[in-house]
Amino acid sequence: GVRRPANAALPSLEAKPQHHQKKMLHAHDGGAVIVFKNVPAEQSWVQIKEALAKTLPPKVNIWFCSEVNDKSQCFAACPPFDGDLHLFEGMELEVGSAKLKAEVCYGEALQAVLKNLPKHIRDKRERESKKRQKERNRPIVVGSQKFVNVGALRGKVKEIMNSRSDGEQLKPEGTDFKLIKALLDYHPKGAEKSKGMTGIKVAKSQQGDSRCFYMVKADGADEDVSVKKCIDAIELDPPYVKVEKKAAAEGEEKAAVAGEEKKAEPASETKEEA
């Protein structure tokens, strides 16, 4: 084996939660999987399914509801609908004399439920998930800048950070400054955080070796800000480019007149950027 000098302790391994976080963000694209815990012994999955069905929007039918297991838990899988996670996160069902809170499943708990789902439900969920991913892959606009998708925005933010030295401020009249400033509006605490902000700089993070953006305030104080939180918020509710129907129709006519050759160009351009 390899000996370390003076038997020094091994460096502690820091888990990188980043990727996991991103996966969690879209774990329920194909439909939410939820659990009800502490189900009273006298209640069965039938009562839970009935109570749950009453709380769902019209035409949303529960895909699957499990038997109550030996840990007094009952799992349900539903098709995706607008605002589904928001609805489930605050949901409380009245079943008999008990109030059962819904919890959205993540990580290992989610994987365990998915394994036990009937195959046709799993396949359906997979199809829905792919559909949602495809729909999400559309141009967005932040500030006045357009990006082919959220991934392209991430790339641009990384590029802005990597091209600055530690402590360097972004030029207030530049497009980079305008983009990061517009991005900060999406931070959960954006408005209060950016009060009195006069500048933005890149510097070493106070946590670990990474670098991050800092807001510089009028009194010279600075405060680090998580751009990741801003991008996550954008990913949950993307500011898609609004296509004016009339303009789109005119554009198509022009493209048709310009001939097939011109038509192919924009398509290939978006492919490369994606």
Secondary structure as the mmCIF struct_conf table of DSSP 4:
data_model
#
loop_
_struct_conf.conf_type_id
_struct_conf.id
_struct_conf.beg_label_comp_id
_struct_conf.beg_label_asym_id
_struct_conf.beg_label_seq_id
_struct_conf.end_label_comp_id
_struct_conf.end_label_asym_id
_struct_conf.end_label_seq_id
HELX_LH_PP_P HELX_LH_PP_P1 VAL A 2 ARG A 4
HELX_RH_3T_P HELX_RH_3T_P1 PRO A 5 ASN A 7
HELX_LH_PP_P HELX_LH_PP_P2 ALA A 8 ALA A 15
HELX_RH_AL_P HELX_RH_AL_P1 GLN A 18 LEU A 25
TURN_TY1_P TURN_TY1_P1 HIS A 26 GLY A 30
STRN STRN1 VAL A 33 PHE A 36
BEND BEND1 ASN A 38 ASN A 38
TURN_TY1_P TURN_TY1_P2 ALA A 41 GLU A 42
HELX_RH_AL_P HELX_RH_AL_P2 TRP A 45 THR A 55
BEND BEND2 LEU A 56 LEU A 56
HELX_LH_PP_P HELX_LH_PP_P3 PRO A 57 PRO A 57
TURN_TY1_P TURN_TY1_P3 PRO A 58 LYS A 59
STRN STRN2 PHE A 64 CYS A 65
HELX_LH_PP_P HELX_LH_PP_P4 SER A 66 VAL A 68
TURN_TY1_P TURN_TY1_P4 ASP A 70 LYS A 71
BEND BEND3 SER A 72 SER A 72
STRN STRN3 CYS A 74 ALA A 77
TURN_TY1_P TURN_TY1_P5 ASP A 82 GLY A 83
HELX_RH_AL_P HELX_RH_AL_P3 ASP A 84 GLU A 89
TURN_TY1_P TURN_TY1_P6 GLY A 90 GLY A 90
STRN STRN4 GLU A 92 VAL A 95
TURN_TY1_P TURN_TY1_P7 GLY A 96 SER A 97
STRN STRN5 ALA A 98 VAL A 104
HELX_RH_AL_P HELX_RH_AL_P4 GLY A 107 ASN A 116
BEND BEND4 LEU A 117 LEU A 117
HELX_RH_AL_P HELX_RH_AL_P5 LYS A 119 ARG A 136
BEND BEND5 ARG A 138 ARG A 138
STRN STRN6 ILE A 140 VAL A 142
TURN_TY1_P TURN_TY1_P8 GLY A 143 SER A 144
STRN STRN7 GLN A 145 PHE A 147
BEND BEND6 VAL A 148 ASN A 149
HELX_RH_AL_P HELX_RH_AL_P6 VAL A 150 ASN A 162
TURN_TY1_P TURN_TY1_P9 SER A 163 SER A 163
BEND BEND7 ARG A 164 ARG A 164
TURN_TY1_P TURN_TY1_P10 ASP A 166 GLY A 167
STRN STRN8 GLU A 168 GLN A 169
HELX_LH_PP_P HELX_LH_PP_P5 LEU A 170 LYS A 171
TURN_TY1_P TURN_TY1_P11 PRO A 172 GLU A 173
BEND BEND8 GLY A 174 GLY A 174
HELX_RH_AL_P HELX_RH_AL_P7 THR A 175 LEU A 184
TURN_TY1_P TURN_TY1_P12 ASP A 185 TYR A 186
BEND BEND9 HIS A 187 HIS A 187
TURN_TY1_P TURN_TY1_P13 PRO A 188 LYS A 189
HELX_RH_AL_P HELX_RH_AL_P8 GLY A 190 LYS A 193
TURN_TY1_P TURN_TY1_P14 SER A 194 GLY A 196
STRN STRN9 MET A 197 LYS A 204
BEND BEND10 GLN A 206 GLN A 207
TURN_TY1_P TURN_TY1_P15 GLY A 208 ASP A 209
STRN STRN10 ARG A 211 LYS A 217
TURN_TY1_P TURN_TY1_P16 ALA A 218 ASP A 219
BEND BEND11 GLY A 220 GLY A 220
STRN STRN11 ASP A 222 VAL A 225
HELX_RH_AL_P HELX_RH_AL_P9 VAL A 227 LEU A 236
BEND BEND12 ASP A 237 ASP A 237
STRN STRN12 TYR A 240 TYR A 240
HELX_LH_PP_P HELX_LH_PP_P6 VAL A 241 GLU A 244
HELX_RH_AL_P HELX_RH_AL_P10 LYS A 245 ALA A 258
HELX_RH_AL_P HELX_RH_AL_P11 GLU A 260 GLU A 273
#
